[in-house]
């Protein structure tokens, strides 16, 4: 048996994280820079008196005012930034010769208001549970533009999706093919289906978020013939209509190499289906996984660059195989919402720890933690953090931002540099927390989840309100 991770995190207790300590800043001023590749486009430190304050402003709203009004911790979502990124994907893939559908991956972060933004920017929506589907329905999202994913959709969820007129079902198993066919037949409708194919490509990403190699729960294997058999079964059922193939190779991907191999294998399958089964593939969904910059060292591709590369790959592969080019689809989630949100915390305690050999690390405890951002504990994720309620001329100190939970692995930012005079009551912010932070948030230690507050044009409004102790106790039958 192989143990892949210590509960407290990889290499827990060592002085450096597996990624190494980030390079020390050249001076105190470097601790206040907001890299536009990492932070929301509207984030800034206005040069206004008193200069010692120079707190961070997002979309014209001071983070201190946000905390005063909405409390701490809180997620701050830049609406204009989100919309601009969604629009960039829409425009990049809106090619007259080879059009593509863009589905926002709701699992990254979804709310009724966000679903409305997605619809207004012309994107489709990728959901994977009944809860996400009902959120879209509450938003009035056009259901013909919804794709329903998931490796274990229940009969009730499939029936709910059919009731709402979901446009695409991405089937993930032989059992689901039979379930969906029966549910559709009972309603007297025909469901449009894509078969999710496990193409044997492992993206260069963390083991737990690489999803197209053989030994994992998603999809139907190309190598064993399961994908082709699933297509046969779909085609044989009158209540289902095969429209295409789907592949997803992983997350936080910075280059097109994995997509290149995946597209090649998907086109090979499409040729076999044409020649051996007489089946034409109308759509080819290459999934999501486009990466973002969590730190200054990350270098993701822009949407137009990614679109050009994917079109080129599919055109080339189809031309080589003598296959008509199918309609494309992609599913960005993180790449849209990730950089649009930051999490603001209040510092509670500051504790220097002598590591020996002249090494000191300062543990900065905040009023949130792994209940609002589990990614560091799960994936050893890196983040960028800044003091945002003021500026400081104190020298940088090696720090670790940790949460309030009763867990040694409750780490938010494993290794970073913060001002040496950081004190209780200061506000710090972690950038690029839009994807999978609020979506994966929990009530560990009975801690209510923070609110999501959107900001635009100098105003703020609550997207998701803060949970209260009463919310938690409402589920307790003995409370």
C-alpha positions as CSV (number, residue, x, y, z in Angstrom):
1,X,0.0,0.0,0.0
2,X,1.3,3.4,-1.0
3,X,0.6,6.5,1.2
4,X,0.5,9.5,-1.1
5,X,0.3,12.3,1.4
6,X,0.8,13.0,5.1
7,X,-2.5,14.3,6.6
8,X,-0.6,17.4,7.6
9,X,0.8,18.0,4.1
10,X,3.8,16.7,2.1
11,X,7.1,16.9,3.9
12,X,5.4,18.3,7.0
13,X,7.9,19.6,9.5
14,X,10.6,20.4,7.1
15,X,11.9,23.9,6.8
16,X,11.0,24.3,3.2
17,X,7.9,23.3,1.3
18,X,8.4,20.9,-1.7
19,X,8.4,23.9,-3.9
20,X,11.1,25.6,-2.0
21,X,11.0,29.0,-0.3
22,X,10.0,31.8,-2.6
23,X,12.8,34.1,-3.5
24,X,13.3,36.8,-0.9
25,X,12.0,40.2,-2.0
26,X,14.6,42.9,-2.6
27,X,13.1,45.3,-0.1
28,X,10.0,46.2,1.9
29,X,8.3,47.9,-1.1
30,X,8.3,44.6,-3.0
31,X,5.9,43.3,-0.4
32,X,3.2,45.7,-1.6
33,X,3.3,45.0,-5.3
34,X,0.2,43.6,-6.9
35,X,1.2,41.5,-9.9
36,X,-1.6,42.0,-12.5
37,X,-1.1,38.4,-13.7
38,X,-2.1,37.2,-10.2
39,X,-4.5,39.8,-8.8
40,X,-7.9,41.0,-10.2
41,X,-7.3,43.6,-12.9
42,X,-8.9,46.3,-10.8
43,X,-6.7,45.7,-7.6
44,X,-4.5,48.6,-6.7
45,X,-3.0,50.7,-4.0
46,X,-4.0,54.3,-4.7
47,X,-1.3,56.9,-3.8
48,X,-3.5,58.8,-1.4
49,X,-2.7,60.2,2.0
50,X,-2.0,59.0,4.5
51,X,0.6,57.0,2.6
52,X,1.1,54.7,5.5
53,X,-2.4,53.4,4.8
54,X,-2.4,52.8,1.1
55,X,-4.8,49.9,1.5
56,X,-5.7,47.8,-1.4
57,X,-8.7,48.8,-3.4
58,X,-10.6,46.3,-5.6
59,X,-13.0,47.7,-8.2
60,X,-13.0,51.0,-6.4
61,X,-13.8,49.6,-3.0
62,X,-11.3,49.7,-0.1
63,X,-10.8,46.3,1.6
64,X,-11.0,47.9,5.0
65,X,-14.5,49.2,4.2
66,X,-15.5,45.7,2.9
67,X,-14.4,44.1,6.2
68,X,-16.1,46.8,8.2
69,X,-19.4,46.2,6.4
70,X,-19.3,42.4,5.7
71,X,-16.9,41.0,8.3
72,X,-13.9,38.8,8.1
73,X,-12.9,36.5,6.5
74,X,-14.6,37.2,3.2
75,X,-14.3,36.4,-0.5
76,X,-14.2,39.4,-2.7
77,X,-15.3,38.8,-6.3
78,X,-14.5,41.4,-9.0
79,X,-17.6,41.3,-11.3
80,X,-16.0,43.2,-14.2
81,X,-12.9,41.0,-14.1
82,X,-15.1,37.8,-14.2
83,X,-17.1,39.1,-17.1
84,X,-14.0,40.2,-19.0
85,X,-12.4,36.8,-18.7
86,X,-15.7,35.1,-19.7
87,X,-16.0,37.4,-22.7
88,X,-12.4,36.8,-23.7
89,X,-13.1,33.0,-23.9
90,X,-16.3,33.6,-25.8
91,X,-14.6,35.8,-28.3
92,X,-11.5,33.7,-28.7
93,X,-13.5,30.6,-29.6
94,X,-16.1,32.4,-31.8
95,X,-14.5,31.5,-35.1
96,X,-16.7,31.5,-38.2
97,X,-14.8,28.7,-39.9
98,X,-14.5,26.5,-36.9
99,X,-16.9,27.6,-34.1
100,X,-16.6,26.3,-30.6
101,X,-18.9,26.3,-27.6
102,X,-17.5,27.5,-24.3
103,X,-19.1,26.0,-21.2
104,X,-18.2,27.7,-17.9
105,X,-17.3,24.9,-15.4
106,X,-19.7,25.6,-12.6
107,X,-17.8,23.3,-10.1
108,X,-15.1,26.0,-9.8
109,X,-17.6,28.4,-8.3
110,X,-21.3,28.8,-8.9
111,X,-24.1,30.9,-7.5
112,X,-27.3,32.3,-9.0
113,X,-25.8,35.6,-9.8
114,X,-22.7,34.1,-11.3
115,X,-24.9,31.8,-13.5
116,X,-26.6,35.0,-14.8
117,X,-23.3,36.6,-15.6
118,X,-22.3,33.5,-17.5
119,X,-25.5,33.5,-19.5
120,X,-25.2,37.2,-20.2
121,X,-21.7,36.8,-21.6
122,X,-22.9,34.1,-24.0
123,X,-21.3,31.1,-22.5
124,X,-22.8,27.7,-21.8
125,X,-22.7,26.1,-18.3
126,X,-21.2,22.8,-17.2
127,X,-22.9,21.3,-14.1
128,X,-22.2,18.0,-12.4
129,X,-24.8,17.6,-9.7
130,X,-28.5,18.2,-9.2
131,X,-27.6,21.1,-6.8
132,X,-25.6,22.9,-9.5
133,X,-28.4,22.2,-12.0
134,X,-31.0,23.8,-9.6
135,X,-28.8,26.8,-9.1
136,X,-28.8,27.3,-12.9
137,X,-32.5,26.9,-13.0
138,X,-33.1,29.4,-10.3
139,X,-30.9,31.9,-12.3
140,X,-33.1,31.3,-15.4
141,X,-30.2,29.9,-17.3
142,X,-31.1,28.7,-20.8
143,X,-31.0,24.9,-20.2
144,X,-30.3,24.1,-23.9
145,X,-26.8,25.6,-23.1
146,X,-26.2,23.3,-20.1
147,X,-24.0,20.2,-20.2
148,X,-24.5,17.7,-17.4
149,X,-21.3,15.9,-16.2
150,X,-20.6,13.5,-13.3
151,X,-19.4,10.0,-12.9
152,X,-22.4,8.8,-10.8
153,X,-25.5,10.8,-11.7
154,X,-28.5,9.4,-9.8
155,X,-31.8,8.5,-11.4
156,X,-33.4,11.5,-9.7
157,X,-30.7,13.8,-11.1
158,X,-31.1,12.5,-14.6
159,X,-34.9,12.9,-14.4
160,X,-34.5,16.4,-13.0
161,X,-32.2,17.3,-15.9
162,X,-34.6,15.9,-18.5
163,X,-37.4,17.8,-16.8
164,X,-35.5,21.1,-17.2
165,X,-34.5,20.4,-20.8
166,X,-30.7,20.1,-20.3
167,X,-29.0,20.3,-23.7
168,X,-26.1,17.8,-23.3
169,X,-25.5,14.7,-21.1
170,X,-21.9,13.6,-20.8
171,X,-22.2,9.9,-20.0
172,X,-19.5,8.3,-17.9
173,X,-20.4,4.5,-17.6
174,X,-22.5,1.7,-19.2
175,X,-24.9,1.9,-16.2
176,X,-25.5,5.6,-16.9
177,X,-26.2,4.9,-20.5
178,X,-29.0,2.5,-19.5
179,X,-30.3,4.8,-16.7
180,X,-30.5,7.9,-19.0
181,X,-32.1,5.9,-21.8
182,X,-34.8,4.6,-19.5
183,X,-35.5,8.0,-18.0
184,X,-35.7,9.6,-21.4
185,X,-38.0,6.9,-22.7
186,X,-40.3,7.4,-19.7
187,X,-40.6,11.1,-20.6
188,X,-41.0,10.4,-24.3
189,X,-37.9,12.5,-25.2
190,X,-34.6,12.0,-26.9
191,X,-31.5,13.0,-24.9
192,X,-28.4,14.3,-26.6
193,X,-25.3,12.5,-25.4
194,X,-21.5,12.8,-25.5
195,X,-19.4,9.8,-24.3
196,X,-16.6,10.7,-21.9
197,X,-13.4,9.0,-23.1
198,X,-10.4,8.2,-21.0
199,X,-7.7,8.8,-23.5
200,X,-4.7,7.7,-21.5
201,X,-3.1,11.2,-21.3
202,X,-1.8,12.4,-17.9
203,X,-1.5,16.1,-17.9
204,X,1.6,17.7,-16.2
205,X,-0.3,18.5,-13.0
206,X,-0.9,17.2,-9.5
207,X,-1.7,13.5,-9.4
208,X,-5.1,14.2,-7.8
209,X,-6.3,16.5,-10.5
210,X,-5.0,14.6,-13.6
211,X,-8.1,12.9,-14.9
212,X,-7.4,11.2,-18.2
213,X,-4.9,8.4,-17.3
214,X,-6.4,4.9,-17.0
215,X,-6.3,4.4,-13.2
216,X,-9.1,6.8,-12.1
217,X,-12.8,7.1,-11.8
218,X,-13.8,9.2,-14.8
219,X,-14.7,8.2,-18.3
220,X,-14.7,5.1,-20.4
221,X,-11.4,3.6,-21.5
222,X,-10.2,4.1,-25.0
223,X,-7.5,1.4,-24.6
224,X,-9.8,-1.4,-23.6
225,X,-12.5,-0.6,-26.1
226,X,-15.0,0.6,-23.4
227,X,-15.5,3.9,-25.1
228,X,-16.4,2.4,-28.4
229,X,-18.8,-0.1,-26.7
230,X,-20.5,2.8,-25.0
231,X,-21.0,4.5,-28.4
232,X,-22.5,1.3,-29.7
233,X,-24.9,1.2,-26.8
234,X,-26.0,4.8,-27.1
235,X,-26.6,4.5,-30.9
236,X,-28.7,1.4,-30.3
237,X,-31.1,3.1,-27.9
238,X,-33.9,5.2,-29.6
239,X,-34.2,7.5,-26.6
240,X,-30.6,8.6,-26.9
241,X,-28.8,10.6,-29.7
242,X,-25.1,10.5,-29.9
243,X,-23.7,13.9,-30.7
244,X,-20.0,13.6,-29.8
245,X,-17.1,12.6,-27.7
246,X,-15.7,14.3,-24.6
247,X,-12.3,14.2,-23.0
248,X,-10.8,16.0,-20.0
249,X,-7.1,15.6,-19.3
250,X,-6.6,17.5,-16.0
251,X,-6.4,20.9,-14.4
252,X,-4.0,23.8,-14.1
253,X,-2.5,23.1,-17.5
254,X,0.0,25.6,-19.0
255,X,0.6,24.2,-22.4
256,X,-1.2,22.4,-25.2
257,X,0.9,19.2,-25.3
258,X,-1.6,17.1,-23.5
259,X,-4.4,18.4,-25.6
260,X,-2.4,17.5,-28.7
261,X,-2.1,13.9,-27.7
262,X,-5.7,13.7,-26.5
263,X,-7.1,15.2,-29.8
264,X,-5.0,12.8,-31.8
265,X,-6.5,9.8,-29.9
266,X,-10.0,11.2,-30.0
267,X,-9.8,11.7,-33.8
268,X,-8.5,8.2,-34.2
269,X,-11.6,7.0,-32.3
270,X,-13.9,9.1,-34.4
271,X,-12.4,7.5,-37.5
272,X,-12.9,4.0,-36.1
273,X,-16.5,4.9,-35.3
274,X,-17.1,6.1,-38.8
275,X,-15.4,3.1,-40.5
276,X,-16.5,0.3,-38.2
277,X,-19.8,1.5,-36.7
278,X,-21.1,4.0,-39.4
279,X,-21.3,6.7,-36.7
280,X,-20.5,10.3,-37.4
281,X,-19.1,12.5,-34.6
282,X,-20.6,16.0,-34.7
283,X,-18.9,17.4,-31.6
284,X,-15.6,17.1,-29.9
285,X,-15.4,18.5,-26.4
286,X,-11.8,18.8,-25.2
287,X,-12.7,19.7,-21.6
288,X,-11.2,22.4,-19.4
289,X,-8.1,22.6,-17.3
290,X,-6.6,25.8,-18.5
291,X,-4.3,27.1,-15.8
292,X,-4.0,30.5,-14.1
293,X,-1.2,32.4,-12.3
294,X,-1.2,31.7,-8.6
295,X,2.3,33.2,-8.2
296,X,4.5,35.4,-10.4
297,X,6.3,32.3,-11.6
298,X,3.2,30.9,-13.3
299,X,2.8,31.6,-17.0
300,X,-0.6,30.5,-18.3
301,X,-1.8,30.9,-21.9
302,X,-4.2,33.6,-22.9
303,X,-7.6,32.4,-24.2
304,X,-6.9,33.5,-27.8
305,X,-3.6,31.7,-27.8
306,X,-5.2,28.5,-26.4
307,X,-8.1,28.8,-28.9
308,X,-5.7,29.1,-31.9
309,X,-3.6,26.1,-30.7
310,X,-6.6,23.9,-30.1
311,X,-8.1,24.7,-33.5
312,X,-4.8,24.0,-35.2
313,X,-4.4,20.7,-33.4
314,X,-7.9,19.5,-34.4
315,X,-7.7,20.7,-38.0
316,X,-4.4,19.0,-38.4
317,X,-5.5,15.7,-36.9
318,X,-8.8,15.7,-38.9
319,X,-7.0,16.5,-42.1
320,X,-4.5,13.7,-41.6
321,X,-7.3,11.2,-40.8
322,X,-9.6,12.4,-43.7
323,X,-12.3,13.3,-41.2
324,X,-14.7,16.3,-41.3
325,X,-13.8,18.7,-38.5
326,X,-16.4,18.4,-35.7
327,X,-17.7,21.4,-33.7
328,X,-15.4,22.0,-30.8
329,X,-16.2,22.7,-27.1
330,X,-14.1,23.7,-24.1
331,X,-14.9,24.1,-20.4
332,X,-12.9,26.8,-18.6
333,X,-13.8,27.3,-15.0
334,X,-10.7,28.2,-13.0
335,X,-9.4,30.3,-15.9
336,X,-12.5,32.6,-15.6
337,X,-13.3,32.8,-11.9
338,X,-9.9,32.0,-10.3
339,X,-8.1,35.4,-10.8
340,X,-11.4,37.3,-10.2
341,X,-11.6,36.6,-6.5
342,X,-9.4,37.2,-3.4
343,X,-9.9,36.1,0.2
344,X,-9.4,38.8,2.9
345,X,-8.5,37.6,6.4
346,X,-7.8,39.3,9.7
347,X,-4.6,38.5,11.5
348,X,-5.2,37.0,14.9
349,X,-1.8,35.9,16.2
350,X,1.8,36.3,15.0
351,X,4.2,33.6,16.4
352,X,7.9,33.4,15.6
353,X,9.2,29.8,15.7
354,X,12.9,29.1,16.0
355,X,13.7,26.3,13.6
356,X,17.3,26.0,14.6
357,X,20.5,26.8,12.7
358,X,19.6,30.5,12.6
359,X,16.3,29.8,10.8
360,X,13.1,31.5,12.0
361,X,9.7,31.2,10.6
362,X,6.8,33.4,11.6
363,X,3.4,31.7,11.9
364,X,0.6,34.1,11.0
365,X,-2.7,32.8,12.2
366,X,-5.8,34.2,10.5
367,X,-9.6,33.9,11.2
368,X,-10.2,31.4,8.4
369,X,-8.2,28.5,7.0
370,X,-8.8,25.1,5.5
371,X,-12.6,25.4,5.9
372,X,-12.5,28.2,3.3
373,X,-9.5,27.1,1.3
374,X,-8.7,23.4,1.4
375,X,-6.5,23.4,-1.7
376,X,-3.2,23.9,0.1
377,X,-3.8,20.8,2.2
378,X,-5.2,18.8,-0.7
379,X,-3.0,19.7,-3.5
380,X,0.0,21.5,-1.9
381,X,-1.2,24.6,-3.8
382,X,0.9,27.7,-3.9
383,X,-0.6,31.2,-3.3
384,X,0.4,34.8,-3.2
385,X,-0.4,36.8,-0.1
386,X,-0.1,40.5,0.7
387,X,-0.7,42.9,3.7
388,X,-3.6,44.9,2.3
389,X,-4.8,47.2,5.1
390,X,-1.7,49.3,5.1
391,X,1.9,49.5,3.8
392,X,5.0,48.9,5.9
393,X,8.7,49.7,5.7
394,X,9.6,46.8,7.9
395,X,12.0,44.2,6.5
396,X,10.4,41.0,5.1
397,X,10.3,37.9,7.3
398,X,9.8,34.3,6.2
399,X,6.2,33.5,7.1
400,X,3.6,30.8,7.0
401,X,-0.1,31.8,6.9
402,X,-2.1,29.2,8.9
403,X,-5.8,28.9,9.8
404,X,-7.7,28.7,13.0
405,X,-8.7,25.0,12.8
406,X,-7.6,22.2,15.1
407,X,-5.4,20.6,12.5
408,X,-1.6,20.8,12.0
409,X,-2.2,20.7,8.2
410,X,-4.4,23.8,8.3
411,X,-2.1,25.9,6.1
412,X,-3.2,28.6,3.7
413,X,0.1,29.8,2.3
414,X,3.0,27.5,3.1
415,X,6.0,29.8,2.5
416,X,5.8,33.5,1.9
417,X,7.4,36.8,2.9
418,X,5.4,39.3,4.9
419,X,6.4,42.5,6.7
420,X,8.2,42.0,10.0
421,X,5.8,44.3,11.9
422,X,2.7,42.4,10.9
423,X,0.4,42.5,13.9
424,X,-3.0,41.3,15.1
425,X,-5.8,43.2,13.4
426,X,-4.0,43.7,10.1
427,X,-5.8,42.5,7.0
428,X,-4.0,40.2,4.6
429,X,-5.4,38.9,1.3
430,X,-4.7,35.8,-0.7
431,X,-5.0,36.2,-4.4
432,X,-6.6,33.9,-7.1
433,X,-9.0,32.1,-4.7
434,X,-12.0,32.1,-7.0
435,X,-11.8,28.5,-8.1
436,X,-12.5,25.6,-5.7
437,X,-12.2,27.7,-2.5
438,X,-15.8,28.7,-1.7
439,X,-17.0,25.7,-3.8
440,X,-15.1,23.3,-1.6
441,X,-15.6,25.1,1.7
442,X,-16.7,23.2,4.7
443,X,-17.9,23.7,8.3
444,X,-15.0,22.0,9.9
445,X,-14.9,22.7,13.6
446,X,-18.4,24.1,13.2
447,X,-17.1,27.3,11.6
448,X,-19.6,29.1,9.4
449,X,-18.6,29.7,5.8
450,X,-17.6,33.3,4.8
451,X,-19.7,35.4,2.4
452,X,-18.9,36.1,-1.2
453,X,-19.2,39.8,-1.9
454,X,-19.1,41.2,-5.4
455,X,-17.5,44.6,-6.2
456,X,-18.0,46.8,-9.2
457,X,-17.7,50.6,-9.8
458,X,-17.0,51.5,-6.2
459,X,-19.9,49.4,-4.8
460,X,-20.3,46.1,-3.1
461,X,-23.1,43.6,-2.8
462,X,-23.5,40.2,-1.2
463,X,-23.6,37.2,-3.6
464,X,-23.7,34.6,-0.9
465,X,-24.3,35.7,2.7
466,X,-22.2,34.7,5.6
467,X,-23.4,31.6,7.4
468,X,-24.3,31.9,11.0
469,X,-24.3,29.5,14.0
470,X,-28.0,29.3,13.6
471,X,-27.5,28.0,10.1
472,X,-25.3,25.2,11.4
473,X,-27.7,24.4,14.3
474,X,-30.7,24.3,12.0
475,X,-29.6,20.9,10.8
476,X,-29.2,19.5,14.3
477,X,-32.4,17.7,15.3
478,X,-31.6,18.1,19.0
479,X,-30.7,21.8,18.9
